[in-house]
Amino acid sequence: MRRRPLLSLLLALALPPPTWAVDTTKPQPELPKEKLVIVTRDGIQHVFNVEMALTVDQQTVGEMFRPSVPADGGMLFDWGLPRESRMWMLNTLASLDMVFINADGSIRSIAENTVPESLAIVSSRGLVRATLELAAGTAARLNIRVGDTVQQRIFGNAK
């Protein structure tokens, strides 16, 4: 009779922690980086070296507690399959531009200059494959707009 509780305990210890157990009280270590290029409608290419948030745990913490985002950096949240992206700025200290990207790499929508530490939901307003977080003001500074193309391996269009 005592074997079942012991077996259950051993199985629980072998499983990864649930996503609610992710530490959201401090920044996560820097994630692996990959090249990403945004091609504007006038053909100008802007190259970024972005962190790849691929797991639920990485996506849950995101840019939390980081004081800034490099001008040529950011974080790409790969949702795997198209879905509505709903982000917020809880514990995010730096204002961001959020670029919502369709499965083909085209930009669906952009939320510019998001408010640090806000609980307001920032939505893609439709299905997207990924969300790219850049330093606030990047979209305006580089003239990045809806319809521009993001080239990256997850979209199958990297060059």
Buried (B, 14 or more C-beta within 10 A) or exposed (E): EEEEEEEEEEEEEEEEEEEEEBEBEEBBEEBEBBEBBBBBEEEEEBEBEBBBBBEEBBBBBBBBBBEEBEEEBBBBBBBEEBEEBEBBBEBBBBBBBBBBBBBEBBBBBBBBBBBBEEEEEBBBEEBBBBBBBBBBBBBEEBEBEEEBBBBBEBBEBBE
